[in-house]
Amino acid sequence: MYINGSWREGDAHFAVHNPATGELLAQVAESTPEDVKAAIAAADAAFNHWSETTVYERSALLYKAYELMLAEKQELAHLMTTEQGKPLRAALNEVQYAADFLLWFAEEAKRVGGRNIPSVRAEQRFMVLQQPVGVVAAITPWNYPISMLTRKLAPALAAGCTVVLKPAESTPLCAIAVFKLLEKAGFPAGVINLVTTSTPAFVGELFCTDKRIKKLTFTGSTWVGKHLNSLAAQHMKRVSMELGGHAPAIVCADADPHHAAKGLGLVKFLNAGQACISPNRIFVHRSIYVSFLETMVDRTKKLIAGNGLQTEISIGPLINEAAVIKLERQVEDAVAKGARLLCGGKRLTGPTFDAGHFFAPTVLADVTEQMDIYYEETFGPIAAVLAFDTEEEVTQRANDTDYGLAAYIYTQQFSLAHRLMEKLNFGIIGINDINPTSAAAPFGGMNASGLGREGAEEGIQEYLETKLCGYLI
């Protein structure tokens, strides 16, 4: 734990394992309620001084952290691969993405301002100020264990807030490494605080009920997000929620089916499918359905699963055994209800896989609304493909979900792309683009996919309070 500028071991510990090999990586401090309260107290005590620092001071520290993260890129990526499982190349990309947030908000800190508003009364003026909301509680996920930290920490710190962060119990080592980097950058004691635990429920409840916490930012499952949001609402706390997704991908009749299959295969199997923007339902126009499936299956069969530290590996393990069991159930249910299993569909076994949590990259064709996978978020390497005939049909089916995070469109017609973009009820839409994300772009969803936005100008606004001053001259 990192509390008030000091590292603490704690009296109890929990184990962290490599999901590819089962190897014990470390024993990490098991926080107690008293530890969490101490972290909140430290952040609360540090808030007044930190919020009064100039934006240039805060910017300089974030920029220093950015430089340090780039300097330690290889080490951070190696740690991420051993703790989370993704291939080293993907881990390197994530560290760069994480550093991008530090750099972006180092600059965005300088663009926080207010405005003057004219009044109908000649002697009256209005001034609008933007000030930091206060102590922020942050809860981050395991699937992107470094970039999700900086996507929350950087804007909060840039705005002048202090932070208490709890990382996912599966990936605390990445969080510890980032906090050591921030400590090296020179952030004052109490401004950043880290608590780790294998039993996170009590931490979330403390974050939501402690009156010193003014803002909760959470990335994780929709079920947990709804629970925390409900609890935080009882105390009128501001919240940001980046929750689950069930992204549709629409491949129109005029699209190149081979190009579309290549792109959607890349994003589908990114991080072994463990991404909230992963395409879960791939709608392909019937006229190119067979060609699309041929390319998708061919490329999927070429994916090499294993320990991400090996250079030839293109897909790593799932995070735990529960994830494997869920995918087995989804495939079994789909096949029983008429889906065609074109490749994969089972856990991987053998000397390379038995100690880890591996599932074969899978393509299911002819998926229907009667199957669990049609409505459930998969969070694994299963491409669920189905045919469509008309624009109206596919729009209705794509929107047939409680989620609303990401969607994808493949077409060469600008007017069709624009119509679909406007009709789809999702916060992020990639048109012939499988990576519609950037530190400079707002990230977030609608409906059960969450509240608020991260990144871009919107990202820092989530940590600012608006104050109006009316005065007479």
Kinemage of the C-alpha trace (Angstrom):
@kinemage 1
@onewidth
@group {chain A} dominant
@subgroup {mainchain}
@vectorlist {calphas} color= white
{ca met a 1} P 0.000 0.000 0.000
{ca tyr a 2} L 1.091 3.573 -0.588
{ca ile a 3} L -0.439 5.946 1.947
{ca asn a 4} L 0.560 9.534 2.689
{ca gly a 5} L 3.858 9.221 0.850
{ca ser a 6} L 4.969 5.953 2.494
{ca trp a 7} L 4.890 2.292 1.472
{ca arg a 8} L 3.204 -0.073 3.935
{ca glu a 9} L 3.363 -3.851 3.989
{ca gly a 10} L 0.314 -4.621 6.108
{ca asp a 11} L -0.226 -7.536 8.459
{ca ala a 12} L -1.789 -9.898 5.906
{ca his a 13} L -1.113 -10.592 2.245
{ca phe a 14} L -2.699 -12.205 -0.806
{ca ala a 15} L -1.091 -14.043 -3.696
{ca val a 16} L -0.786 -12.822 -7.283
{ca his a 17} L -0.286 -15.445 -10.000
{ca asn a 18} L 0.682 -15.466 -13.657
{ca pro a 19} L -2.507 -16.486 -15.571
{ca ala a 20} L -0.435 -18.175 -18.291
{ca thr a 21} L 1.729 -20.370 -16.069
{ca gly a 22} L 0.139 -20.362 -12.623
{ca glu a 23} L 3.449 -19.113 -11.211
{ca leu a 24} L 3.315 -17.209 -7.915
{ca leu a 25} L 4.503 -13.690 -8.698
{ca ala a 26} L 4.235 -11.941 -5.339
{ca gln a 27} L 2.438 -11.568 -2.054
{ca val a 28} L 0.681 -8.193 -1.860
{ca ala a 29} L -0.563 -6.272 1.158
{ca glu a 30} L -4.142 -7.011 2.197
{ca ser a 31} L -5.657 -3.679 3.149
{ca thr a 32} L -7.930 -3.351 6.142
{ca pro a 33} L -10.770 -0.845 6.628
{ca glu a 34} L -8.379 1.140 8.821
{ca asp a 35} L -5.845 1.294 5.967
{ca val a 36} L -8.473 2.581 3.553
{ca lys a 37} L -9.615 5.202 6.050
{ca ala a 38} L -5.997 6.256 6.576
{ca ala a 39} L -5.588 6.677 2.821
{ca ile a 40} L -8.753 8.764 2.620
{ca ala a 41} L -7.565 10.877 5.565
{ca ala a 42} L -4.207 11.452 3.861
{ca ala a 43} L -5.880 12.508 0.617
{ca asp a 44} L -8.242 14.791 2.507
{ca ala a 45} L -5.405 16.428 4.435
{ca ala a 46} L -3.393 16.984 1.263
{ca phe a 47} L -6.261 18.375 -0.789
{ca asn a 48} L -6.175 22.036 0.209
{ca his a 49} L -2.478 22.480 -0.517
{ca trp a 50} L -2.562 20.447 -3.731
{ca ser a 51} L -5.651 22.212 -5.083
{ca glu a 52} L -3.909 25.573 -4.540
{ca thr a 53} L -0.828 24.655 -6.576
{ca thr a 54} L -0.628 26.275 -9.971
{ca val a 55} L -1.666 24.391 -13.056
{ca tyr a 56} L 1.919 24.724 -14.247
{ca glu a 57} L 3.216 22.908 -11.165
{ca arg a 58} L 0.722 20.086 -11.650
{ca ser a 59} L 1.476 19.955 -15.363
{ca ala a 60} L 5.222 19.684 -14.734
{ca leu a 61} L 4.747 16.680 -12.425
{ca leu a 62} L 2.508 14.916 -14.924
{ca tyr a 63} L 5.001 15.575 -17.692
{ca lys a 64} L 7.783 14.161 -15.506
{ca ala a 65} L 5.669 11.051 -14.906
{ca tyr a 66} L 5.166 10.765 -18.670
{ca glu a 67} L 8.927 10.836 -19.267
{ca leu a 68} L 9.528 8.240 -16.553
{ca met a 69} L 6.853 5.933 -17.957
{ca leu a 70} L 8.433 6.030 -21.399
{ca ala a 71} L 11.853 5.372 -19.875
{ca glu a 72} L 10.463 2.321 -18.029
{ca lys a 73} L 8.271 1.139 -20.908
{ca gln a 74} L 9.955 -2.239 -21.383
{ca glu a 75} L 9.935 -3.099 -17.674
{ca leu a 76} L 6.283 -2.086 -17.237
{ca ala a 77} L 5.213 -4.075 -20.300
{ca his a 78} L 7.084 -7.178 -19.127
{ca leu a 79} L 5.384 -6.920 -15.731
{ca met a 80} L 1.993 -6.508 -17.375
{ca thr a 81} L 2.452 -9.606 -19.515
{ca thr a 82} L 3.444 -11.751 -16.545
{ca glu a 83} L 0.635 -10.456 -14.330
{ca gln a 84} L -2.234 -9.971 -16.799
{ca gly a 85} L -1.236 -12.282 -19.667
{ca lys a 86} L -1.486 -10.191 -22.835
{ca pro a 87} L 1.291 -10.607 -25.436
{ca leu a 88} L 4.301 -8.380 -24.853
{ca arg a 89} L 3.692 -6.404 -28.045
{ca ala a 90} L 0.190 -5.506 -26.841
{ca ala a 91} L 1.541 -4.653 -23.396
{ca leu a 92} L 4.043 -2.234 -24.939
{ca asn a 93} L 1.210 -0.578 -26.839
{ca glu a 94} L -0.763 -0.221 -23.627
{ca val a 95} L 2.117 1.418 -21.745
{ca gln a 96} L 2.384 3.952 -24.573
{ca tyr a 97} L -1.373 4.555 -24.355
{ca ala a 98} L -1.075 5.016 -20.593
{ca ala a 99} L 1.749 7.524 -21.055
{ca asp a 100} L -0.378 9.402 -23.585
{ca phe a 101} L -2.904 10.209 -20.842
{ca leu a 102} L -0.172 11.657 -18.637
{ca leu a 103} L 1.018 13.855 -21.486
{ca trp a 104} L -2.458 14.901 -22.618
{ca phe a 105} L -3.603 15.962 -19.158
{ca ala a 106} L -0.276 17.644 -18.425
{ca glu a 107} L -1.380 20.034 -21.168
{ca glu a 108} L -5.116 19.944 -20.445
{ca ala a 109} L -4.395 21.179 -16.911
{ca lys a 110} L -3.440 24.534 -18.445
{ca arg a 111} L -6.724 24.813 -20.329
{ca val a 112} L -9.009 24.688 -17.294
{ca gly a 113} L -10.602 28.082 -16.903
{ca gly a 114} L -13.842 29.917 -16.378
{ca arg a 115} L -15.787 32.566 -18.198
{ca asn a 116} L -17.555 35.875 -17.749
{ca ile a 117} L -21.258 36.098 -18.520
{ca pro a 118} L -22.985 39.401 -19.299
{ca ser a 119} L -26.060 40.350 -17.313
{ca val a 120} L -29.240 42.143 -18.280
{ca arg a 121} L -28.441 44.547 -15.431
{ca ala a 122} L -25.843 47.143 -16.344
{ca glu a 123} L -24.212 47.102 -12.919
{ca gln a 124} L -24.064 43.289 -12.579
{ca arg a 125} L -21.447 40.774 -13.729
{ca phe a 126} L -21.232 36.983 -13.563
{ca met a 127} L -18.025 35.001 -13.252
{ca val a 128} L -17.898 31.198 -13.619
{ca leu a 129} L -15.040 29.360 -11.902
{ca gln a 130} L -13.989 25.745 -12.287
{ca gln a 131} L -12.423 24.207 -9.203
{ca pro a 132} L -11.367 20.660 -8.239
{ca val a 133} L -14.223 18.577 -6.907
{ca gly a 134} L -12.217 17.213 -3.939
{ca val a 135} L -10.913 13.806 -2.895
{ca val a 136} L -11.425 11.206 -5.634
{ca ala a 137} L -11.831 7.457 -5.121
{ca ala a 138} L -10.807 5.397 -8.140
{ca ile a 139} L -11.386 1.700 -8.836
{ca thr a 140} L -9.611 0.220 -11.860
{ca pro a 141} L -9.934 -3.103 -13.767
{ca trp a 142} L -7.512 -5.920 -14.562
{ca asn a 143} L -7.850 -6.054 -18.345
{ca tyr a 144} L -5.914 -2.812 -18.955
{ca pro a 145} L -4.036 -2.552 -15.662
{ca ile a 146} L -1.831 0.457 -16.471
{ca ser a 147} L -3.698 2.610 -18.976
{ca met a 148} L -6.882 2.556 -16.885
{ca leu a 149} L -4.883 3.945 -13.961
{ca thr a 150} L -3.520 6.926 -15.856
{ca arg a 151} L -6.867 7.536 -17.585
{ca lys a 152} L -8.274 8.281 -14.116
{ca leu a 153} L -5.249 9.573 -12.210
{ca ala a 154} L -4.012 12.044 -14.815
{ca pro a 155} L -7.179 14.147 -15.185
{ca ala a 156} L -7.916 14.049 -11.458
{ca leu a 157} L -4.422 15.255 -10.586
{ca ala a 158} L -4.437 17.826 -13.387
{ca ala a 159} L -7.691 19.252 -12.033
{ca gly a 160} L -6.207 19.598 -8.527
{ca cys a 161} L -7.880 16.610 -6.879
{ca thr a 162} L -6.188 14.131 -4.573
{ca val a 163} L -6.785 10.408 -5.139
{ca val a 164} L -7.205 7.082 -3.369
{ca leu a 165} L -6.999 4.218 -5.866
{ca lys a 166} L -7.876 0.545 -5.540
{ca pro a 167} L -6.670 -1.650 -8.430
{ca ala a 168} L -8.167 -4.977 -9.410
{ca glu a 169} L -7.155 -7.838 -7.139
{ca ser a 170} L -5.758 -9.752 -10.136
{ca thr a 171} L -3.291 -7.024 -11.172
{ca pro a 172} L -2.033 -5.036 -8.172
{ca leu a 173} L 1.633 -5.295 -9.216
{ca cys a 174} L 1.078 -3.045 -12.234
{ca ala a 175} L -0.561 -0.471 -9.972
{ca ile a 176} L 2.316 -0.642 -7.499
{ca ala a 177} L 4.781 -0.076 -10.334
{ca val a 178} L 2.842 2.979 -11.564
{ca phe a 179} L 2.680 4.467 -8.072
{ca lys a 180} L 6.428 4.004 -7.648
{ca leu a 181} L 6.841 5.899 -10.880
{ca leu a 182} L 4.540 8.706 -9.680
{ca glu a 183} L 6.419 8.831 -6.387
{ca lys a 184} L 9.665 9.206 -8.321
{ca ala a 185} L 8.086 12.020 -10.343
{ca gly a 186} L 7.670 13.979 -7.120
{ca phe a 187} L 3.967 14.050 -6.264
{ca pro a 188} L 3.620 15.293 -2.656
{ca ala a 189} L 2.647 13.001 0.211
{ca gly a 190} L -1.068 12.328 0.411
{ca val a 191} L -1.853 13.444 -3.133
{ca ile a 192} L -1.822 9.872 -4.472
{ca asn a 193} L -2.702 6.852 -2.333
{ca leu a 194} L -2.926 3.149 -3.196
{ca val a 195} L -4.796 0.415 -1.338
{ca thr a 196} L -4.742 -3.237 -2.425
{ca thr a 197} L -7.005 -6.093 -1.422
{ca ser a 198} L -8.316 -9.452 -2.606
{ca thr a 199} L -11.765 -8.702 -1.105
{ca pro a 200} L -12.736 -5.391 -2.687
{ca ala a 201} L -16.383 -5.072 -1.626
{ca phe a 202} L -15.644 -3.262 1.635
{ca val a 203} L -13.399 -0.745 -0.149
{ca gly a 204} L -16.153 0.222 -2.566
{ca glu a 205} L -18.594 0.665 0.286
{ca leu a 206} L -16.153 2.865 2.214
{ca phe a 207} L -15.522 4.944 -0.902
{ca cys a 208} L -19.257 5.464 -1.378
{ca thr a 209} L -20.119 6.258 2.247
{ca asp a 210} L -17.156 8.283 3.539
{ca lys a 211} L -18.167 11.941 3.354
{ca arg a 212} L -14.574 13.008 2.610
{ca ile a 213} L -14.804 11.302 -0.788
{ca lys a 214} L -16.458 13.698 -3.222
{ca lys a 215} L -16.150 11.722 -6.438
{ca leu a 216} L -16.088 8.031 -7.387
{ca thr a 217} L -14.681 6.839 -10.708
{ca phe a 218} L -15.106 3.152 -11.502
{ca thr a 219} L -14.276 0.859 -14.404
{ca gly a 220} L -15.584 -2.680 -14.173
{ca ser a 221} L -18.669 -4.842 -14.525
{ca thr a 222} L -22.103 -3.342 -14.982
{ca trp a 223} L -23.489 -5.230 -11.994
{ca val a 224} L -20.868 -3.854 -9.599
{ca gly a 225} L -21.108 -0.396 -11.165
{ca lys a 226} L -24.859 -0.263 -10.596
{ca his a 227} L -24.395 -1.296 -6.973
{ca leu a 228} L -21.747 1.349 -6.321
{ca asn a 229} L -23.720 3.998 -8.161
{ca ser a 230} L -26.776 3.229 -6.060
{ca leu a 231} L -24.760 3.465 -2.848
{ca ala a 232} L -22.972 6.664 -3.905
{ca ala a 233} L -26.292 8.277 -4.838
{ca gln a 234} L -27.461 7.976 -1.239
{ca his a 235} L -24.591 10.312 -0.327
{ca met a 236} L -24.933 12.585 -3.381
{ca lys a 237} L -21.459 11.802 -4.670
{ca arg a 238} L -20.421 12.537 -8.218
{ca val a 239} L -19.698 9.370 -10.172
{ca ser a 240} L -18.102 8.246 -13.427
{ca met a 241} L -18.880 4.709 -14.549
{ca glu a 242} L -17.151 2.885 -17.423
{ca leu a 243} L -18.950 -0.435 -17.455
{ca gly a 244} L -19.570 -3.373 -19.754
{ca gly a 245} L -20.148 -3.479 -23.486
{ca his a 246} L -21.763 -5.650 -26.122
{ca ala a 247} L -20.480 -4.037 -29.284
{ca pro a 248} L -22.121 -4.762 -32.623
{ca ala a 249} L -20.085 -4.696 -35.821
{ca ile a 250} L -21.939 -4.125 -39.084
{ca val a 251} L -20.317 -5.238 -42.339
{ca cys a 252} L -22.347 -3.740 -45.169
{ca ala a 253} L -22.866 -5.222 -48.629
{ca asp a 254} L -20.382 -2.858 -50.278
{ca ala a 255} L -17.573 -3.582 -47.808
{ca asp a 256} L -14.563 -5.721 -48.694
{ca pro a 257} L -15.340 -8.872 -46.677
{ca his a 258} L -11.688 -9.899 -46.421
{ca his a 259} L -10.592 -6.465 -45.180
{ca ala a 260} L -13.465 -6.360 -42.699
{ca ala a 261} L -12.729 -9.865 -41.407
{ca lys a 262} L -9.083 -8.963 -40.953
{ca gly a 263} L -9.887 -5.807 -38.998
{ca leu a 264} L -12.637 -7.275 -36.853
{ca gly a 265} L -10.510 -10.339 -36.149
{ca leu a 266} L -7.761 -8.088 -34.830
{ca val a 267} L -10.038 -6.177 -32.457
{ca lys a 268} L -12.101 -9.248 -31.508
{ca phe a 269} L -9.084 -11.215 -30.317
{ca leu a 270} L -7.217 -8.230 -28.875
{ca asn a 271} L -6.352 -8.993 -25.245
{ca ala a 272} L -7.942 -12.437 -25.773
{ca gly a 273} L -11.277 -10.692 -26.269
{ca gln a 274} L -11.102 -9.214 -22.774
{ca ala a 275} L -11.954 -5.654 -23.754
{ca cys a 276} L -15.167 -3.723 -23.175
{ca ile a 277} L -15.102 -2.429 -26.776
{ca ser a 278} L -14.599 -5.902 -28.265
{ca pro a 279} L -17.107 -6.677 -31.043
{ca asn a 280} L -19.449 -9.275 -29.552
{ca arg a 281} L -22.019 -9.530 -32.365
{ca ile a 282} L -20.728 -9.339 -35.934
{ca phe a 283} L -23.551 -8.648 -38.424
{ca val a 284} L -22.512 -9.390 -42.018
{ca his a 285} L -24.636 -8.714 -45.076
{ca arg a 286} L -25.882 -11.970 -46.504
{ca ser a 287} L -24.327 -11.286 -49.922
{ca ile a 288} L -20.789 -11.425 -48.482
{ca tyr a 289} L -21.460 -13.665 -45.466
{ca val a 290} L -19.658 -16.767 -46.792
{ca ser a 291} L -16.593 -14.820 -47.954
{ca phe a 292} L -16.350 -13.016 -44.618
{ca leu a 293} L -16.532 -16.266 -42.651
{ca glu a 294} L -13.886 -17.918 -44.804
{ca thr a 295} L -11.389 -15.147 -44.091
{ca met a 296} L -12.342 -14.875 -40.410
{ca val a 297} L -11.897 -18.610 -39.845
{ca asp a 298} L -8.645 -18.730 -41.794
{ca arg a 299} L -7.137 -15.887 -39.779
{ca thr a 300} L -8.482 -17.197 -36.470
{ca lys a 301} L -6.890 -20.604 -37.005
{ca lys a 302} L -3.505 -18.906 -37.465
{ca leu a 303} L -3.575 -17.270 -34.035
{ca ile a 304} L -0.981 -18.733 -31.676
{ca ala a 305} L -1.929 -18.940 -28.012
{ca gly a 306} L 0.525 -19.158 -25.135
{ca asn a 307} L 2.728 -17.238 -22.743
{ca gly a 308} L 2.812 -13.653 -23.968
{ca leu a 309} L 6.539 -13.321 -23.301
{ca gln a 310} L 7.213 -15.563 -26.305
{ca thr a 311} L 7.592 -13.516 -29.484
{ca glu a 312} L 5.368 -15.649 -31.726
{ca ile a 313} L 2.351 -15.503 -29.392
{ca ser a 314} L -0.664 -13.562 -30.645
{ca ile a 315} L -3.208 -14.416 -27.946
{ca gly a 316} L -2.686 -14.879 -24.233
{ca pro a 317} L -4.668 -16.493 -21.417
{ca leu a 318} L -7.937 -15.481 -19.835
{ca ile a 319} L -7.651 -13.888 -16.431
{ca asn a 320} L -8.988 -16.839 -14.387
{ca glu a 321} L -10.767 -20.186 -14.482
{ca ala a 322} L -14.223 -18.616 -14.105
{ca ala a 323} L -13.708 -16.859 -17.442
{ca val a 324} L -12.938 -20.179 -19.165
{ca ile a 325} L -16.042 -21.803 -17.699
{ca lys a 326} L -18.235 -18.930 -18.904
{ca leu a 327} L -16.976 -19.286 -22.483
{ca glu a 328} L -17.484 -23.047 -22.432
{ca arg a 329} L -21.084 -22.457 -21.373
{ca gln a 330} L -21.702 -19.855 -24.088
{ca val a 331} L -20.360 -22.117 -26.838
{ca glu a 332} L -22.268 -25.154 -25.594
{ca asp a 333} L -25.498 -23.147 -25.441
{ca ala a 334} L -25.021 -21.631 -28.910
{ca val a 335} L -24.247 -24.949 -30.597
{ca ala a 336} L -27.184 -26.643 -28.877
{ca lys a 337} L -29.461 -23.937 -30.298
{ca gly a 338} L -28.202 -24.222 -33.857
{ca ala a 339} L -25.004 -22.189 -34.202
{ca arg a 340} L -22.227 -23.626 -36.339
{ca leu a 341} L -18.881 -24.000 -34.592
{ca leu a 342} L -16.333 -23.249 -37.320
{ca cys a 343} L -13.176 -23.369 -35.208
{ca gly a 344} L -12.074 -23.427 -31.578
{ca gly a 345} L -14.826 -23.708 -29.022
{ca lys a 346} L -12.959 -25.326 -26.143
{ca arg a 347} L -10.279 -24.753 -23.550
{ca leu a 348} L -6.733 -25.391 -24.694
{ca thr a 349} L -4.919 -28.260 -23.014
{ca gly a 350} L -1.435 -29.700 -23.057
{ca pro a 351} L 1.945 -28.849 -21.506
{ca thr a 352} L 1.813 -25.233 -22.714
{ca phe a 353} L -1.683 -24.569 -21.395
{ca asp a 354} L -2.582 -26.792 -18.434
{ca ala a 355} L -1.178 -24.499 -15.750
{ca gly a 356} L -2.953 -21.433 -17.166
{ca his a 357} L -6.406 -20.330 -18.295
{ca phe a 358} L -6.496 -20.679 -22.087
{ca phe a 359} L -9.446 -20.843 -24.476
{ca ala a 360} L -9.126 -21.523 -28.195
{ca pro a 361} L -9.904 -18.596 -30.511
{ca thr a 362} L -13.410 -19.400 -31.713
{ca val a 363} L -15.750 -18.519 -34.572
{ca leu a 364} L -19.476 -19.209 -34.238
{ca ala a 365} L -21.702 -18.717 -37.298
{ca asp a 366} L -25.477 -18.367 -37.565
{ca val a 367} L -25.866 -16.948 -34.062
{ca thr a 368} L -29.466 -16.062 -33.147
{ca glu a 369} L -31.367 -14.097 -30.528
{ca gln a 370} L -32.207 -17.314 -28.679
{ca met a 371} L -28.571 -17.866 -27.666
{ca asp a 372} L -26.951 -16.579 -24.460
{ca ile a 373} L -24.039 -15.092 -26.385
{ca tyr a 374} L -26.398 -12.795 -28.303
{ca tyr a 375} L -27.179 -10.792 -25.150
{ca glu a 376} L -24.379 -11.627 -22.713
{ca glu a 377} L -21.058 -9.815 -22.784
{ca thr a 378} L -18.516 -12.473 -23.791
{ca phe a 379} L -15.196 -11.017 -22.601
{ca gly a 380} L -13.279 -13.734 -24.349
{ca pro a 381} L -12.012 -14.908 -27.767
{ca ile a 382} L -15.329 -15.893 -29.395
{ca ala a 383} L -16.417 -14.221 -32.631
{ca ala a 384} L -20.201 -14.525 -32.904
{ca val a 385} L -21.252 -13.949 -36.549
{ca leu a 386} L -24.729 -13.622 -38.055
{ca ala a 387} L -26.179 -12.542 -41.390
{ca phe a 388} L -28.507 -9.618 -42.110
{ca asp a 389} L -30.452 -8.381 -45.149
{ca thr a 390} L -31.555 -4.759 -44.683
{ca glu a 391} L -30.328 -1.553 -43.061
{ca glu a 392} L -33.472 -1.271 -40.949
{ca glu a 393} L -33.126 -4.857 -39.717
{ca val a 394} L -29.486 -4.573 -38.722
{ca thr a 395} L -29.977 -1.234 -36.979
{ca gln a 396} L -32.758 -2.681 -34.836
{ca arg a 397} L -30.768 -5.816 -34.018
{ca ala a 398} L -27.570 -3.908 -33.257
{ca asn a 399} L -29.448 -1.674 -30.797
{ca asp a 400} L -31.121 -4.681 -29.169
{ca thr a 401} L -28.969 -4.586 -26.046
{ca asp a 402} L -28.905 -2.894 -22.665
{ca tyr a 403} L -25.328 -1.809 -23.349
{ca gly a 404} L -24.168 1.164 -25.381
{ca leu a 405} L -20.398 1.501 -25.400
{ca ala a 406} L -18.878 0.788 -28.834
{ca ala a 407} L -19.991 -0.173 -32.338
{ca tyr a 408} L -18.236 -0.734 -35.665
{ca ile a 409} L -19.291 -0.143 -39.271
{ca tyr a 410} L -17.637 -1.293 -42.485
{ca thr a 411} L -18.882 0.450 -45.631
{ca gln a 412} L -17.557 2.600 -48.476
{ca gln a 413} L -20.715 4.719 -48.665
{ca phe a 414} L -20.440 7.926 -46.700
{ca ser a 415} L -24.183 8.474 -46.536
{ca leu a 416} L -24.813 4.929 -45.266
{ca ala a 417} L -22.070 5.257 -42.660
{ca his a 418} L -23.543 8.544 -41.489
{ca arg a 419} L -27.071 7.156 -41.239
{ca leu a 420} L -25.912 4.145 -39.248
{ca met a 421} L -23.728 6.286 -37.007
{ca glu a 422} L -26.696 8.467 -36.088
{ca lys a 423} L -29.057 5.526 -35.542
{ca leu a 424} L -26.746 3.387 -33.377
{ca asn a 425} L -27.142 3.979 -29.636
{ca phe a 426} L -23.482 3.704 -28.695
{ca gly a 427} L -20.986 6.198 -27.327
{ca ile a 428} L -18.056 5.211 -29.568
{ca ile a 429} L -18.388 4.240 -33.230
{ca gly a 430} L -15.568 3.135 -35.504
{ca ile a 431} L -16.237 3.519 -39.232
{ca asn a 432} L -13.756 1.364 -41.135
{ca asp a 433} L -11.686 1.844 -37.969
{ca ile a 434} L -11.064 -0.786 -35.300
{ca asn a 435} L -9.277 1.564 -32.896
{ca pro a 436} L -11.471 4.642 -32.361
{ca thr a 437} L -9.696 5.527 -29.116
{ca ser a 438} L -7.084 8.072 -28.065
{ca ala a 439} L -6.140 10.095 -25.018
{ca ala a 440} L -7.387 13.103 -26.991
{ca ala a 441} L -10.817 11.547 -27.682
{ca pro a 442} L -13.745 11.127 -25.246
{ca phe a 443} L -14.296 7.509 -24.161
{ca gly a 444} L -17.537 6.276 -22.628
{ca gly a 445} L -20.923 4.764 -23.257
{ca met a 446} L -24.669 5.029 -22.890
{ca asn a 447} L -27.302 3.085 -20.984
{ca ala a 448} L -25.863 0.139 -19.020
{ca ser a 449} L -22.364 0.910 -20.303
{ca gly a 450} L -21.957 3.758 -17.877
{ca leu a 451} L -21.927 7.460 -17.081
{ca gly a 452} L -19.473 10.182 -18.031
{ca arg a 453} L -16.483 10.278 -20.344
{ca glu a 454} L -12.755 9.718 -19.943
{ca gly a 455} L -9.997 11.282 -22.016
{ca ala a 456} L -10.187 14.492 -24.046
{ca glu a 457} L -11.502 17.770 -22.641
{ca glu a 458} L -14.471 15.890 -21.194
{ca gly a 459} L -12.120 13.779 -19.077
{ca ile a 460} L -10.924 16.643 -16.904
{ca gln a 461} L -14.394 18.150 -16.629
{ca glu a 462} L -15.437 15.050 -14.670
{ca tyr a 463} L -13.170 16.239 -11.822
{ca leu a 464} L -14.182 19.892 -11.751
{ca glu a 465} L -16.943 21.694 -9.893
{ca thr a 466} L -18.608 24.776 -11.367
{ca lys a 467} L -18.979 27.824 -9.148
{ca leu a 468} L -20.870 30.980 -10.074
{ca cys a 469} L -20.010 34.400 -8.660
{ca gly a 470} L -22.428 37.246 -9.277
{ca tyr a 471} L -21.271 40.713 -8.290
{ca leu a 472} L -22.136 44.379 -8.667
{ca ile a 473} L -19.774 47.066 -9.927
